[in-house]
């Protein structure tokens, strides 16, 4: 089960990297990473506004995911965690990652629409 925690740690690092690029305005409009909706892909201005407003939520979620995975990883490697607890923790960490991505999308798009008058 420790391998799943390693994957979640890697996912958290990627989420943080994407969030940081979004927050600093360095995430280019493309089809691989970022908040890709019809609204964000319709113009560069919308893409930048949504990511500028939503990037902080991605970074916050990434820090939470990485911290939780790092905290549990040594115990999982040592076999000191009950399997039920580990499964619950893995699912909770995944919920945090998905929740932060959804929050970044909803809040980022809402604030961008208000800012741009859409």
C-alpha positions as CSV (number, residue, x, y, z in Angstrom):
1,X,0.0,0.0,0.0
2,X,3.0,2.3,0.4
3,X,3.3,2.4,-3.4
4,X,-0.1,4.1,-3.6
5,X,1.1,6.7,-1.1
6,X,4.2,7.3,-3.3
7,X,1.9,7.9,-6.2
8,X,-0.2,10.3,-4.2
9,X,2.9,12.2,-3.2
10,X,4.0,12.4,-6.8
11,X,0.5,13.6,-7.7
12,X,0.6,16.2,-5.0
13,X,3.9,17.5,-6.3
14,X,2.5,17.7,-9.9
15,X,-0.6,19.4,-8.6
16,X,1.5,21.9,-6.7
17,X,3.7,22.6,-9.8
18,X,0.6,23.2,-12.0
19,X,-0.9,25.4,-9.3
20,X,2.2,27.4,-8.9
21,X,2.5,28.0,-12.6
22,X,-1.2,29.0,-12.7
23,X,-0.8,31.3,-9.7
24,X,2.2,33.1,-11.3
25,X,0.7,33.4,-14.7
26,X,3.2,31.1,-16.3
27,X,0.8,28.2,-17.2
28,X,0.2,28.5,-21.0
29,X,-3.1,27.7,-22.5
30,X,-2.9,24.2,-23.8
31,X,-4.6,20.9,-23.7
32,X,-2.6,19.0,-21.0
33,X,-2.6,20.7,-17.6
34,X,-4.8,23.3,-16.0
35,X,-8.4,24.1,-15.7
36,X,-9.7,23.2,-19.2
37,X,-13.3,24.2,-19.7
38,X,-15.0,25.8,-22.6
39,X,-14.8,29.1,-20.8
40,X,-11.1,28.9,-20.0
41,X,-10.2,27.7,-23.5
42,X,-12.2,30.4,-25.3
43,X,-9.5,33.1,-24.8
44,X,-6.1,33.7,-23.3
45,X,-7.6,36.4,-21.0
46,X,-10.1,34.0,-19.5
47,X,-7.5,31.3,-19.2
48,X,-5.1,33.6,-17.3
49,X,-7.9,35.1,-15.0
50,X,-9.3,31.7,-14.0
51,X,-5.9,30.3,-13.2
52,X,-4.7,33.4,-11.4
53,X,-7.8,33.2,-9.1
54,X,-7.8,29.4,-8.8
55,X,-4.1,28.6,-8.6
56,X,-3.9,29.2,-4.8
57,X,-6.5,26.4,-4.2
58,X,-4.4,24.0,-6.3
59,X,-1.3,24.9,-4.3
60,X,-3.1,24.6,-1.0
61,X,-4.5,21.2,-2.0
62,X,-1.1,20.0,-3.2
63,X,0.6,21.0,0.1
64,X,-2.1,19.1,2.0
65,X,-1.8,16.0,-0.2
66,X,2.0,15.9,-0.1
67,X,2.1,16.5,3.7
68,X,-0.4,13.7,4.4
69,X,1.4,11.3,2.0
70,X,4.8,12.1,3.5
71,X,3.5,11.7,7.1
72,X,2.1,8.3,6.4
73,X,4.7,6.9,4.1
74,X,7.3,5.8,6.6
75,X,4.7,4.0,8.7
76,X,3.3,2.3,5.6
77,X,6.8,1.2,4.4
78,X,7.4,-0.2,7.9
79,X,4.1,-2.1,7.8
80,X,2.9,-0.3,11.0
81,X,-0.4,0.9,9.6
82,X,-3.5,-1.3,9.6
83,X,-4.7,-1.9,6.1
84,X,-8.2,-0.4,6.8
85,X,-6.6,2.8,8.0
86,X,-4.3,3.0,5.1
87,X,-7.1,2.5,2.6
88,X,-9.2,5.2,4.4
89,X,-6.2,7.6,4.4
90,X,-5.5,7.0,0.7
91,X,-9.1,7.7,-0.1
92,X,-9.1,10.9,2.0
93,X,-6.0,12.2,0.4
94,X,-7.5,11.6,-3.0
95,X,-10.7,13.5,-2.0
96,X,-8.5,16.4,-0.9
97,X,-6.7,16.4,-4.3
98,X,-10.0,16.3,-6.3
99,X,-11.7,18.7,-4.0
100,X,-8.9,21.3,-4.4
101,X,-9.1,20.9,-8.1
102,X,-12.8,21.4,-8.1
103,X,-12.5,24.4,-5.8
104,X,-9.9,25.9,-8.1
105,X,-12.2,25.5,-11.1
106,X,-15.4,26.8,-9.5
107,X,-13.9,29.7,-7.5
108,X,-11.4,30.6,-10.2
109,X,-14.1,30.7,-12.9
110,X,-16.6,32.6,-10.7
111,X,-14.0,35.3,-9.8
112,X,-12.8,35.5,-13.4
113,X,-16.4,36.0,-14.7
114,X,-16.9,38.8,-12.1
115,X,-13.6,40.4,-13.0
116,X,-14.1,40.2,-16.8
117,X,-17.8,41.1,-16.7
118,X,-18.9,37.8,-18.3
